Amino acid sequence: MANVLEVSDLSVHFATERGTIRAVDGASLRVAEGETLGLVGESGCGKSVLALSLLRLPPPPGRIVGGRIVFQGTDLMTLPEKRLRHFRGRGIGLVFQEPSAALDPVFTVGSQIAEGLIVHKMMSRAEARAEAVRLMNVVRIPDAGRRVHDYPHQLSGGMLQRVMIAIALACRPALLVADEPTTALDVTIQADILDLLRQLKDEYRLSLLLISHNLGVVAETADRVAVMYAGRIVEEAPVRDLFAAPKHPYTEGLLRSVPRLGEPARSSDGGRRRLPAIEGSVPDLTRLPGGCSFHPRCPDVLSECRTRDPRLRPLTAAGGDPAARQVACFKHHDPDGRPR
């Protein structure tokens, strides 16, 4: 299956008074045609910066300092700004994390859905307005013919997220990037939004990059998972393989911290049972530790972890797909890349 997106060694830095923040630090990932890739990690690990950088729109004062972003065979890093605009919305659609901040409060939601169609000269204004109503129906907004004239403040959080999905779908992109699409929504609305994304992915034959810190959301939605830590992808695997047998110590720690049905709520002494936590804290991105960024928190740290930087390398059985499972950890490869 061909890849719709291939990101190689992408680095995004922020110059600050405290030093350079390496928000994305040599990250690599791929999304195949028709698949859903889940991108997971703790808050502050660089997921949202990576998402915006796919369209060369890192938040100021961030700048892309290296790497390749190949979308449907075109390296977006080589394009002039004028040509790049063709891919924003039309090739890659982005569902922002906070729709209330992303939508303009002084324009109706219908006009904001229609805007991309007009800008990309895909429809006339009248046709775009009619398409906005149709898209609002597609994303399950009731009474779309009337609500198309509403302003963002007149809609609930769940409705605003549906508007954002409609905007992202308007130009029929090949890839939809959904950045924490269920954040701040109650559980029932979260389920509706995830069900909607699954339906639209099939109906519109989309590829989906789903960014979340919620492992449960990723487990029920993604085909493959990429795990991000301190700006880097540290593990990538099919979703079932990763949840059944994580290989990177950071992934193991994330999965241990997820509550499970059937586990007692209280410990043997009657106190409230605490979930296992990863020791330590996420490193300061202006002063990353030498070697593997995770080594100060790792229970399996080796001597080379303190001085050498592990690369993302294949981890497969003989005869398997060499790209199916990858991990950046010296537990599985020596510093020269040989399997242990």
Secondary structure as GFF3:
##gff-version 3
##sequence-region A 1 340
A	DSSP	beta_strand	3	16	.	.	.	ID=ss1
A	DSSP	beta_strand	19	32	.	.	.	ID=ss2
A	DSSP	beta_strand	36	40	.	.	.	ID=ss3
A	DSSP	alpha_helix	47	53	.	.	.	ID=ss4
A	DSSP	beta_strand	62	71	.	.	.	ID=ss5
A	DSSP	beta_strand	74	75	.	.	.	ID=ss6
A	DSSP	three_ten_helix	76	78	.	.	.	ID=ss7
A	DSSP	alpha_helix	81	84	.	.	.	ID=ss8
A	DSSP	beta_strand	92	95	.	.	.	ID=ss9
A	DSSP	alpha_helix	99	102	.	.	.	ID=ss10
A	DSSP	alpha_helix	109	119	.	.	.	ID=ss11
A	DSSP	alpha_helix	125	138	.	.	.	ID=ss12
A	DSSP	alpha_helix	144	147	.	.	.	ID=ss13
A	DSSP	three_ten_helix	152	154	.	.	.	ID=ss14
A	DSSP	alpha_helix	157	169	.	.	.	ID=ss15
A	DSSP	beta_strand	175	179	.	.	.	ID=ss16
A	DSSP	alpha_helix	187	204	.	.	.	ID=ss17
A	DSSP	beta_strand	207	212	.	.	.	ID=ss18
A	DSSP	alpha_helix	215	221	.	.	.	ID=ss19
A	DSSP	beta_strand	224	229	.	.	.	ID=ss20
A	DSSP	beta_strand	232	238	.	.	.	ID=ss21
A	DSSP	alpha_helix	239	244	.	.	.	ID=ss22
A	DSSP	alpha_helix	249	256	.	.	.	ID=ss23
A	DSSP	three_ten_helix	295	297	.	.	.	ID=ss24
A	DSSP	three_ten_helix	303	306	.	.	.	ID=ss25
A	DSSP	beta_strand	313	314	.	.	.	ID=ss26
A	DSSP	beta_strand	326	327	.	.	.	ID=ss27
###
